[in-house]
Amino acid sequence: MRFELGLLGAMALAVQPLSAAHAQAAAAAEPQADTPPASLRPPSAPSAPPAAQPVASAPSNPADFVVGDIRVQGLQRISEGTVFNYLPINIGDHLTPAAIREGMRALYATGFFRDVEMRREGNTLIVVVIERPSIEKFTIKGNKEIKTPQLKKSLRDVGLAEGKIFDRSVLDEVKQYLTDQYFSRGKYAVQITAKVEPRPDNKVDVAVHIIEGKRAVVREINIVGNTAFKEKDILDTLHLKTPNWLSWYKQDDRYSRDTLRGDLERIRSYFMDRGYANFQIESTQVQITPAKHNMFITVNIHQGDVFRVSQVKLAGRMVVPEPVLRKLLLIKPGEIYSRQLISKSQELIRYRLGADGYAFSKVEPVPTADKKDKTVSLTFYVEPGKRVYVRHINFTNESAINDETLRREMRQLEGGWLSNSALQRSKQRIQRLPFVKKVSYSTKPVAGSDDMVDVNYKIKEGLPGQFGGGIGYSGTYGISLNGNFVHSNFMGTGDRIALDINAGKYAKTYTFSETNPYTTIDGVSRTLSFTYRDVTQFVSSSSVFGTKQLTAALLYAYPISEYQYVELGLSANKNSLVTSQGYSAQQAVNWVRSNGNTFSRVIGDTNGDGVINSLDAPYTVYGTDFYTYELTAGWSMDSRNRALFATRGMRNAFSARLAIPPSNVRYYALSYQFVKYVPLWGRFLISENAQVDYASSLGHTTALPPYMNYYAGGPDSVRGYRASTLGPRDNIGIGNPLGGNLLTVNRLELILPVPEKWQSAARVSVFYDMGNVFQTGNKIQFLGVDAATPVTYHFSYNNLRRSAGLAVEWLAPLGLFRFSYAIPLNPNPGNTVQFGDQTERFQFSIGQAF
């Protein structure tokens, strides 16, 4: 005998010839509850020849027997073991129609098979299957709004991917899923078609073609029921806009379901932040034109009445003194009800509780409205919960960083209570390390404990070391070749090793430095550096002045708070200066002849023919050699979130240098810098960068050494004026810049938003610069254009040069590229006595240090 179950669970019995009585007896013997629908019942078997007739007195059900063996036929990719794992029938089982149906359901539920049949041969159960085809190739075409990798990842999760088993019902679900995705993005004209092409070996190619169509544009937004405010003021707060002149860039007139949900919440906030405590949005209608390109949105509201706050109370368990928490309540009795102030008060209280270890505290503001008086009584219920402690702090993905290097930056300690402020500050400190690109953290409750967590910091490492080289240009120093090696995480310790070589037309500099940021456990840093400079001109536009310097310096920095450092250092300098009459500024010649260990030499053979004769023009070279020993002290306070392209915080820095005995030349220098970033609106920022530098000679030194003069103008100070040309001039040629001993610069910038992916590598701003260089006192004499009239360069507010324009900065592998276009606002045109300013509207610098 044998029996069969057909497609989709239909059971077809093909039994060796049975009489009608046998068939009726088998049907009657089957329990009614297990009887399948008529369409699934086995058909009546035809009458068998008389020779095959079983004994009439012993009717039996051919589907009711003990399984002696099981065989599987029709497998291609699926193994027999997989079938046996899912089949709820084993050898030795007493097989019944109910068991057959259960086995069929189990095999179909795997999704592996398109058809399943069960047959009986003697006491052997034969399972015959037809496998579903597998997907050999899966392609998506026509999609632009949703990227292909993103789509394929989502569709793989539901079983539609190369190598997966193909199920047409899944394909229908995918088409609906994609349609919903495009609808949510406002593309209601989307068309999605799927094509399935059979391939050999029971495989198929699946191709999904998408015609996205245009995103529906919001043509009109109406707010019905508003009588309190100008509708334009409310619409200005929404992200959805009607078409405007910036829509091509912002794409803010494109309809999106999710954006509309957010805008409805913004409308609610607008009213509830202005006292309308019982405000409600009654309904929202979104209508689309037949072409599915234009949307019309109507929001029906009930604005209600303006409520005031009658009283504000705190209730619950006060683990932090109530007076401390009351200071965090931003909303006061008598004020207009504001949901925004209530939410911020709630956040501040939770944050304050979190600082003391109550990380999972609950603060619930409960308003009680008095509709008659139109007042609201507020009660903040405080439930701090248990104080939470930190069991372990773990770091992940930090393969090249020593564990100690990270742990010494931590302000959250293991075994201490969990503090949100300490966690955040620890994150900031780690993220400011030059070899760390990004930091995130999470807390994980310890199993079996309700007051302990593990803190996990995920570290994304940057490049700790790099070799560099290239060509740089700036208006101040001209073209320069540079090479460098920097390793900011030497051997995983966090120590910084740097070697810089810069060689240009006017200057050559070689520097080696080593910084240990944690010389002691208290965070005292030490920097040791050696520098050699060989300079022929201090800036490209100045007169000839030879300077050679060899410097060794030691600097210590001690943290006095989380954001403040004091510095103390000492340096020794060997200096050699050379000038020539007629080629160098007279002020520089006078200084060299009057300070240090002076010498002079007459150069007679000026044409280089080896003979001094009438063809030569002899000139005198003056020089001086001297040693200086500088004592350096400074203080800095830095709360910026990043050192480069910061978006908030400020930096104050003051430093002083003093040439101490037994220096041959005595002087001092003072410097102050102030930088601040203030969020203005959205992602617009205001930044201010102010700098004041002053230096002067001491004792018998006649004036400040020329190499210490300050210069202004160009990308680093006042843009729109040629680099380093502002301030005092000498009388060589057209009046080359000599520099001065007082520098004042202030740069105010409006920083414009850029796409988020460029925020850490580019910046665009509109700026207003003001500054100049001055020479105080009367130690240095200057002459005007006519080389006869004395002039002075004393400080005067009216002499501060001003400019305005547009600037772009871009951080590239070569360095920081800076471009600016500035309009000088008050350049000095010059006259018969005064030298005029040299302006330069477009300026750039490439490859300079930052």
Salt bridges, closest charged atoms under 4 A:
GLU4 OE2 - ARG2 NH1 2.68
GLU4 OE2 - ARG119 NE 3.91
GLU30 OE2 - ARG101 NH2 3.49
ASP64 OD1 - HIS94 NE2 2.27
GLU102 OE1 - ARG105 NH2 3.01
GLU117 OE1 - ARG119 NH2 2.88
GLU121 OE1 - ARG71 NH2 3.67
GLU131 OE1 - ARG77 NH2 3.63
GLU136 OE1 - ARG199 NE 3.79
GLU145 OE1 - LYS187 NZ 3.60
GLU145 OE2 - ARG215 NH2 2.29
ASP167 OD1 - ARG132 NH1 3.92
GLU197 OE2 - ARG199 NH1 3.64
ASP205 OD2 - ARG199 NE 3.47
GLU212 OE1 - LYS187 NZ 3.03
ASP236 OD2 - LYS232 NZ 3.12
ASP253 OD1 - ARG254 NE 3.44
ASP258 OD1 - ARG261 NH1 2.61
ASP263 OD1 - ARG266 NH1 2.77
GLU265 OE1 - ARG268 NH1 2.93
GLU265 OE2 - ARG339 NH2 2.68
GLU322 OE2 - ARG326 NE 3.27
ASP356 OD2 - ARG352 NH1 3.04
ASP403 OD2 - ARG407 NE 2.48
GLU409 OE1 - ARG429 NH2 3.13
GLU414 OE2 - ARG407 NH1 3.53
ASP450 OD2 - LYS386 NZ 2.93
ASP454 OD2 - ARG391 NH2 2.67
GLU514 OE1 - ARG526 NH2 2.98
GLU562 OE2 - ARG411 NE 2.45
GLU562 OE1 - ARG425 NE 2.74
GLU562 OE1 - ARG429 NH1 3.58
GLU630 OE2 - ARG657 NH2 2.79
ASP638 OD2 - ARG432 NH2 3.31
ASP638 OD2 - ARG640 NH2 2.94
ASP716 OD1 - ARG818 NH2 2.63
GLU749 OE2 - ARG719 NH2 3.99
ASP769 OD2 - ARG719 NE 2.71
ASP837 OD2 - ARG801 NE 2.47
